Amino acid sequence: MSVIAAPRLAGADTRPSIVRLTAVELRKMTDTRAGFWLLVTIGLGYVALAVIMLFAADPADLTFRSFFQMMMIPSGVLLPVLGILAATSEWTQRTALNTFALVPERSRVAVAKLLAAVALAAASVGVSLAVAAAGNVVGSALFDGAGTWNLGGAILPLSLLAQVINIVMGVAFGMLLMNSALAIVVYFMLPTVWGVLGEMVKALQTPAQWLDLGVTMQPLLEGSMPGQAWAKLATASAVWVLLPLAAGWTRLLKREVS
């Protein structure tokens, strides 16, 4: 018995939805060997820092807020590497032909990568909250810690913004350079060199207050953005995140697939 296929409606959108593309990109970021071990390393970093705090910090500093701020360090350092790997996967694993044959509109793939990066940043903040809560309970029960649960109204959204900036910067460098090893080296090297020069060269100290992303993001992690902090953060983010993202986006759209 033959089966008659249903006719395709004229004008129907048969493309995979952006939600499905985002789920695919999120899976690509987490189920590879490199992605898996990066996530394991971040998890071990959470546990290690919590244990160090329990034994090394003063009891008065064993609070939910202190644990949470400490938990931002492992994910803040390593999540951008996942962003880089997500942006370079098509080119380093030679799957660009498959990806862009299935989804010819490369801009939709780029949007999905960014949305997956933001979702992973949000998930990392959720895990940080859980580990911080566990550390606070253990600290108050076994180490005579203060055990206060006051996180502060601004620190949670500001910490989320910090993680989003970090991982999107990783995606931006990955799109721009399209080579995992090179993008990882440049991602860590350039801001570090600029930060050192900003501290050592007197003429660069004032510009560094506006263009050093590490400096301008510090108030985010402290949960307060006083004075010109937002303007400085926006300026540094434009240089280190938006500019490479725009250049990388353009290169992604124009690069030949071989």
ROBA-24749 format. One record per residue: residue in three letters; x, y, z of N, C-alpha, C in turn. Coordinates in steps of 0.001 Angstrom, whole numbers, padded with zeros to 6 digits, always signed. Example, Ala and Ser with C-alpha at 12.3 -4.5 7.8 and 13.67 -1.06 7.14 Angstrom:
<pts>
Ala+013190-005690+007800+012300-004500+007800+013200-003300+007800
Ser+012850-002250+007080+013670-001060+007140+012900+000030+007870
</pts>
This chain:
<pts>
Met+000854-001186+000000+000000+000000+000000+000886+001230+000000
Ser+000635+002106-000927+001461+003314-001030+000977+004361-000046
Val+001918+005191+000396+001618+006260+001324+001777+007582+000606
Ile+000733+008379+000631+000756+009672-000048+001188+010727+000955
Ala+002298+011413+000657+002820+012440+001565+001897+013642+001559
Ala+001747+014234+002713+000916+015426+002805+001576+016561+002049
Pro+000806+017314+001290+001397+018419+000535+001928+019499+001471
Arg+003053+020105+001064+003635+021193+001846+002856+022471+001580
Leu+002434+023124+002611+001679+024351+002457+002561+025445+001898
Ala+002046+026188+000989+002804+027289+000405+003138+028316+001484
Gly+004393+028720+001519+004815+029730+002484+005097+029193+003863
Ala+004932+027860+004068+005176+027300+005394+006668+027343+005712
Asp+006987+027659+006938+008375+027745+007379+008829+026371+007855
Thr+009703+025717+007067+010161+024375+007406+011519+024396+008097
Arg+012022+025570+008395+013310+025668+009061+013196+025197+010511
Pro+014275+024653+011068+014251+024330+012502+014092+025611+013302
Ser+013316+025559+014358+013067+026752+015161+014338+027180+015880
Ile+014365+028430+016298+015526+028940+017016+015688+028232+018353
Val+014564+027796+018934+014645+027036+020186+015353+025707+019951
Arg+015003+025034+018865+015653+023753+018556+017129+023966+018246
Leu+017445+025010+017497+018851+025292+017193+019638+025601+018461
Thr+019008+026333+019367+019676+026649+020632+019933+025383+021435
Ala+018961+024474+021455+019139+023208+022165+020279+022397+021547
Val+020363+022417+020224+021445+021700+019544+022792+022298+019917
Glu+022875+023630+019902+024141+024285+020245+024508+024056+021707
Leu+023511+024042+022574+023775+023781+023986+024300+022363+024173
Arg+023736+021420+023427+024219+020044+023517+025649+019941+022986
Lys+025936+020670+021914+027284+020658+021348+028304+021244+022324
Met+027865+022171+023182+028773+022778+024145+029074+021861+025321
Thr+028203+020899+025568+028317+020115+026812+028586+018634+026616
Asp+028277+018078+025440+028411+016623+025330+029662+016173+024577
Thr+030549+017104+024240+031838+016708+023688+032795+016374+024832
Arg+033907+015756+024496+034872+015392+025539+035425+016647+026217
Ala+035774+017647+025407+036318+018876+025984+035274+019589+026834
Gly+034038+019674+026329+032981+020327+027084+032684+019616+028382
Phe+032646+018291+028333+032357+017509+029545+033417+017764+030611
Trp+034694+017707+030240+035744+017867+031232+035864+019298+031728
Leu+035519+020253+030896+035482+021635+031378+034394+021795+032439
Leu+033237+021199+032204+032161+021268+033195+032550+020538+034474
Val+033219+019393+034345+033690+018680+035531+034689+019533+036302
Thr+035587+020194+035580+036585+021044+036232+035924+022206+036962
Ile+034905+022790+036339+034176+023874+037010+033515+023360+038280
Gly+032892+022179+038206+032258+021601+039381+033250+021316+040498
Leu+034411+020776+040126+035448+020523+041129+035968+021831+041716
Gly+036019+022863+040867+036440+024170+041362+035473+024716+042397
Tyr+034170+024536+042168+033174+024939+043162+033444+024266+044509
Val+033602+022946+044449+033784+022185+045684+035086+022581+046371
Ala+036169+022710+045598+037466+023034+046183+037435+024396+046869
Leu+036846+025394+046215+036793+026729+046814+035908+026745+048059
Ala+034815+025988+048025+033947+025916+049207+034689+025303+050392
Val+035440+024240+050135+036195+023590+051206+037281+024518+051741
Ile+037973+025215+050829+039018+026161+051258+038415+027249+052140
Met+037256+027759+051730+036607+028778+052558+036260+028254+053934
Leu+035759+027031+053996+035363+026469+055286+036538+026404+056265
Phe+037706+026068+055749+038854+025878+056628+039717+027129+056782
Ala+039654+028051+055806+040581+029181+055836+039920+030502+056206
Ala+038642+030650+055941+037992+031941+056180+037611+032091+057646
Asp+037509+033339+058069+037021+033618+059421+035555+033217+059521
Pro+035115+032756+060688+033704+032368+060833+032731+033466+060417
Ala+033098+034714+060661+032206+035821+060294+032017+035930+058787
Asp+032988+035401+058015+032917+035479+056552+032223+034277+055931
Leu+031826+033319+056737+031133+032142+056205+029643+032454+056096
Thr+029311+033164+055024+027933+033568+054761+027531+033132+053359
Phe+026252+033126+053114+025737+032762+051789+026308+033687+050718
Arg+026368+034959+050997+026886+035930+050033+028363+035670+049727
Ser+029147+035419+050759+030579+035182+050552+030820+033912+049737
Phe+030096+032854+050060+030230+031618+049290+029836+031841+047832
Phe+028730+032555+047635+028258+032767+046269+029265+033573+045455
Gln+029830+034627+046029+030816+035425+045317+032048+034599+044968
Met+032435+033702+045849+033579+032840+045571+033260+031853+044449
Met+032021+031382+044383+031646+030419+043355+031667+031013+041948
Met+031680+032326+041837+031711+032967+040527+033055+032786+039830
Ile+034089+032442+040585+035433+032399+040009+035616+031250+039009
Pro+035330+029977+039359+035586+028897+038391+034817+029055+037090
Ser+033523+029360+037197+032727+029499+035971+033117+030741+035194
Gly+033485+031816+035893+033891+033031+035200+035146+032835+034379
Val+036036+031946+034844+037285+031692+034129+037104+030686+032998
Leu+036339+029619+033242+036306+028498+032302+035108+028488+031355
Leu+033978+029092+031747+032824+029099+030838+033136+029748+029486
Pro+033916+030844+029440+034239+031423+028131+034941+030450+027196
Val+035693+029497+027757+036345+028503+026900+035293+027654+026195
Leu+034210+027322+026906+033106+026606+026263+032487+027452+025153
Gly+032362+028756+025396+031858+029648+024362+032754+029659+023135
Ile+034063+029671+023362+035016+029631+022248+034857+028332+021457
Leu+034812+027218+022168+034695+025921+021493+033394+025813+020710
Ala+032318+026397+021244+031043+026370+020519+031134+027151+019219
Ala+031841+028287+019261+031933+029133+018067+032889+028579+017027
Thr+033864+027782+017462+034863+027272+016516+034594+025833+016085
Ser+033565+025217+016635+033368+023781+016404+033210+023444+014929
Glu+032465+024257+014189+032251+023961+012766+033547+023972+011971
Trp+034491+024789+012402+035716+024961+011619+036829+024043+012094
Thr+036918+023784+013381+037980+022917+013883+037616+021436+013745
Gln+036315+021119+013736+035884+019734+013602+035403+019423+012183
Arg+035549+020409+011299+035199+020250+009880+033742+019808+009684
Thr+032849+020432+010462+031422+020130+010311+030654+021311+009729
Ala+031385+022322+009257+030723+023522+008746+029814+023196+007570
Leu+030267+022292+006690+029457+021953+005518+028132+021342+005935
Asn+028161+020451+006929+026914+019840+007405+026012+020874+008074
Thr+026610+021688+008964+025812+022663+009711+025129+023647+008779
Phe+025885+024219+007857+025330+025283+007033+024570+024750+005819
Ala+024675+023451+005565+023780+022846+004575+022398+022643+005183
Leu+022369+022245+006463+021089+022063+007156+020444+023398+007515
Val+021281+024383+007862+020782+025716+008221+021565+026745+007401
Pro+021125+027011+006172+021889+027919+005304+022008+029352+005851
Glu+021033+029780+006653+021098+031122+007222+022054+031110+008414
Arg+023272+031494+008170+024297+031386+009203+024002+032281+010401
Ser+023290+033368+010164+022976+034262+011282+022114+033562+012325
Arg+021266+032628+011909+020436+031895+012862+021292+030958+013711
Val+022316+030381+013110+023235+029548+013868+023997+030399+014893
Ala+024413+031587+014467+025129+032481+015380+024247+032899+016558
Val+022987+033218+016266+022052+033586+017336+021860+032419+018297
Ala+021741+031212+017759+021567+030029+018603+022776+029812+019503
Lys+023966+030052+018982+025172+029911+019800+025158+030915+020952
Leu+024763+032136+020664+024716+033159+021713+023657+032826+022760
Leu+022485+032374+022322+021427+032016+023272+021850+030818+024128
Ala+022527+029847+023526+023008+028702+024292+024045+029145+025319
Ala+024900+030094+024936+025905+030610+025871+025235+031308+027051
Val+024209+032107+026771+023486+032800+027846+022796+031792+028763
Ala+022208+030749+028174+021553+029715+028984+022554+029013+029890
Leu+023747+028740+029366+024765+028077+030178+025247+028998+031300
Ala+025364+030294+031005+025746+031251+032047+024705+031281+033162
Ala+023428+031280+032776+022359+031273+033784+022388+029992+034608
Ala+022645+028858+033943+022723+027591+034667+023885+027602+035660
Ser+024995+028207+035272+026153+028257+036172+025842+029068+037420
Val+025079+030145+037259+024688+030945+038421+023777+030128+039331
Gly+022869+029350+038750+022003+028494+039553+022784+027464+040350
Val+023777+026835+039704+024615+025864+040409+025425+026557+041507
Ser+025912+027759+041209+026670+028515+042216+025818+028792+043446
Leu+024558+029127+043232+023653+029361+044354+023488+028093+045190
Ala+023341+026951+044511+023152+025693+045230+024385+025330+046049
Val+025573+025450+045459+026803+025119+046176+027023+026100+047322
Ala+026724+027392+047071+026871+028389+048132+025938+028093+049297
Ala+024723+027666+048999+023780+027318+050061+024288+026134+050875
Ala+024820+025119+050183+025361+023956+050889+026545+024356+051760
Gly+027428+025197+051200+028573+025654+051977+028163+026450+053194
Asn+027125+027263+053044+026658+028072+054170+026074+027192+055282
Val+025346+026160+054897+024769+025246+055882+025879+024517+056636
Val+026856+023988+055893+027961+023269+056526+028775+024212+057409
Gly+029005+025433+056904+029786+026394+057668+029147+026772+058986
Ser+027842+026990+058961+027163+027364+060205+027021+026196+061160
Ala+026916+024973+060600+026703+023796+061454+027995+023250+062048
Leu+029079+023270+061286+030309+022607+061718+031480+023537+061976
Phe+031415+024764+061483+032567+025658+061600+032217+026959+062312
Asp+031078+026974+062982+030664+028142+063757+030571+029391+062878
Gly+030180+029206+061624+030071+030324+060701+028881+031207+060999
Ala+028945+032431+060454+027843+033370+060671+026538+032828+060111
Gly+026617+032205+058938+025448+031527+058379+024333+032422+057907
Thr+024587+033706+057718+023522+034605+057257+023147+034293+055817
Trp+021886+034524+055485+021375+034191+054155+021082+035418+053308
Asn+021419+036580+053776+021147+037800+053031+022104+037917+051847
Leu+021570+037757+050649+022400+037832+049453+022530+039257+048934
Gly+021538+040078+049190+021566+041433+048646+020758+041486+047360
Gly+020003+042536+047188+019074+042605+046063+019722+042671+044708
Ala+020948+043225+044609+021542+043478+043300+022566+042436+042887
Ile+023129+041708+043842+024275+040860+043501+023903+039731+042549
Leu+022696+039188+042644+022325+038069+041777+022229+038501+040313
Pro+021439+039537+039961+021396+039933+038551+022734+040463+038047
Leu+023491+041142+038897+024791+041658+038463+025773+040517+038212
Ser+025728+039488+039043+026597+038325+038828+026211+037593+037547
Leu+024920+037487+037285+024466+036868+036037+024959+037661+034837
Leu+024877+038990+034924+025366+039830+033833+026860+039619+033615
Ala+027624+039494+034698+029063+039262+034584+029349+037953+033859
Gln+028612+036904+034200+028829+035607+033553+028439+035660+032075
Val+027360+036376+031768+026940+036504+030374+028002+037248+029570
Ile+028534+038329+030123+029580+039076+029426+030790+038197+029167
Asn+031193+037435+030170+032363+036564+030021+032178+035538+028913
Ile+031062+034834+028932+030899+033748+027960+030614+034289+026560
Val+029910+035405+026449+029681+036004+025130+030990+036516+024546
Met+031861+037023+025402+033193+037420+024938+033937+036221+024370
Gly+033804+035062+025017+034412+033854+024482+033852+033484+023121
Val+032525+033553+022973+031900+033270+021679+032405+034253+020626
Ala+032527+035528+021004+032976+036551+020070+034392+036269+019567
Phe+035297+035926+020472+036667+035616+020059+036707+034351+019211
Gly+035861+033380+019539+035809+032171+018741+035318+032436+017329
Met+034271+033241+017189+033760+033593+015863+034798+034363+015056
Leu+035503+035241+015726+036464+036094+015024+037666+035296+014528
Leu+038208+034409+015350+039442+033711+015014+039211+032337+014393
Met+038073+031700+014711+037670+030432+014109+038720+029331+014261
Asn+039493+029409+015325+040465+028371+015647+040507+028273+017166
Ser+040216+027099+017698+040046+026952+019143+041284+027354+019922
Ala+042436+026770+019559+043656+027035+020316+044033+028509+020257
Leu+043982+029093+019067+044348+030498+018910+043395+031393+019677
Ala+042099+031111+019593+041114+031948+020277+041277+031881+021794
Ile+041566+030699+022332+041752+030562+023780+042972+031349+024236
Val+044076+031243+023482+045294+031970+023842+045054+033478+023788
Val+044438+033940+022712+044206+035377+022562+043228+035881+023611
Tyr+042206+035078+023913+041214+035481+024910+041856+035751+026262
Phe+042769+034885+026677+043408+035071+027976+044591+036042+027916
Met+045302+036068+026788+046527+036851+026724+046275+038345+026577
Leu+045426+038737+025621+045247+040164+025334+044735+040958+026536
Pro+043641+040543+027187+043193+041306+028364+044231+041335+029481
Thr+044985+040217+029641+046002+040179+030689+047126+041156+030396
Val+047592+041164+029157+048660+042098+028775+048192+043530+028943
Trp+046967+043809+028499+046443+045163+028636+046311+045556+030107
Gly+045879+044618+030952+045754+044911+032370+047101+045216+033011
Val+048140+044458+032639+049475+044699+033181+050000+046047+032726
Leu+049813+046354+031444+050271+047654+030937+049529+048795+031607
Gly+048236+048588+031856+047454+049627+032514+047933+049934+033915
Glu+048503+048930+034588+049024+049137+035931+050453+049691+035921
Met+051254+049297+034921+052661+049655+034911+052946+050998+034240
Val+052198+051312+033179+052437+052533+032414+051505+053623+032930
Lys+052082+054676+033445+051287+055727+034081+050296+056350+033112
Ala+050719+056537+031855+049852+057181+030865+048628+056341+030532
Leu+048682+055037+030818+047567+054138+030488+046649+053869+031669
Gln+046989+054387+032843+046197+054074+034028+044783+054620+033942
Thr+044626+055842+033454+043277+056406+033307+042473+055702+032219
Pro+043052+055506+030995+042293+054742+029990+041935+053332+030453
Ala+042822+052723+031263+042554+051357+031717+041317+051280+032595
Gln+040996+052357+033286+039796+052371+034115+038530+052264+033272
Trp+038646+052600+031994+037510+052534+031082+037604+051353+030113
Leu+038807+050854+029880+039006+049858+028829+039488+048509+029337
Asp+039743+048384+030638+040133+047099+031215+038869+046409+031716
Leu+038458+045357+031019+037201+044704+031367+037263+044068+032749
Gly+038434+043590+033141+038568+043022+034476+038306+044041+035564
Val+038767+045267+035339+038554+046336+036316+037101+046791+036311
Thr+036547+046981+035135+035183+047518+035050+034127+046506+035479
Met+034475+045198+035450+033524+044179+035874+033582+043905+037369
Gln+034603+044392+038042+034744+044107+039464+033541+044554+040285
Pro+032977+045755+040027+031779+046147+040793+030600+045196+040593
Leu+030510+044558+039412+029437+043588+039198+029531+042456+040207
Leu+030737+041947+040383+030935+040816+041284+030783+041222+042742
Glu+030961+042507+043021+030784+043000+044387+029331+043355+044681
Gly+028497+043380+043625+027075+043631+043820+026691+045080+043904
Ser+027539+045976+043387+027231+047401+043444+027874+048096+042258
Met+027134+049007+041621+027648+049738+040461+027557+051238+040726
Pro+028489+051786+041487+028403+053204+041862+028936+054125+040774
Gly+028526+055401+040814+029099+056444+039979+029088+056123+038504
Gln+030285+056149+037899+030428+055928+036462+030623+054459+036114
Ala+030321+053580+037027+030611+052160+036813+029916+051609+035573
Trp+028652+051993+035360+027928+051481+034194+028533+051991+032894
Ala+028926+053266+032864+029534+053827+031666+030869+053152+031366
Lys+031662+052900+032401+032949+052231+032213+032754+050800+031733
Leu+031774+050107+032323+031504+048729+031902+031038+048685+030450
Ala+030176+049613+030069+029683+049653+028693+030816+049926+027706
Thr+031731+050815+028075+032853+051138+027193+033770+049939+027014
Ala+034146+049307+028119+035027+048142+028039+034351+046985+027307
Ser+033052+046785+027550+032327+045700+026883+032235+045945+025379
Ala+032083+047200+024981+032036+047524+023557+033341+047155+022868
Val+034466+047395+023561+035779+047114+022973+036090+045625+022962
Trp+035812+044939+024076+036244+043556+024225+035188+042523+023842
Val+033919+042935+023765+032851+041982+023460+032146+042333+022148
Leu+031583+043534+022071+030774+043886+020901+031605+044029+019633
Leu+032777+044639+019733+033607+044820+018541+034083+043487+017968
Pro+034666+042577+018779+035024+041271+018228+033821+040467+017760
Leu+032667+040631+018449+031466+039903+018033+030995+040379+016665
Ala+030991+041680+016444+030577+042217+015146+031520+041762+014042
Ala+032821+041817+014320+033798+041384+013316+033684+039885+013061
Gly+033515+039103+014141+033372+037666+013990+032092+037282+013275
Trp+031011+038001+013569+029725+037742+012894+029877+037967+011392
Thr+030533+039057+011022+030753+039364+009599+031594+038284+008943
Arg+032627+037849+009638+033484+036804+009068+032738+035485+008929
Leu+031896+035177+009905+031101+033943+009834+030195+033940+008615
Leu+029580+035081+008338+028651+035159+007204+029349+035078+005854
Lys+030623+035477+005811+031316+035591+004532+032300+034472+004256
Arg+032702+033735+005291+033760+032732+005060+033270+031612+004172
Glu+034142+031214+003260+033831+030089+002388+033911+028783+003161
Val+032988+027888+002870+032979+026566+003489+033660+025595+002553
Ser+034674+024903+003097+035390+023932+002255+035418+022564+002926
</pts>
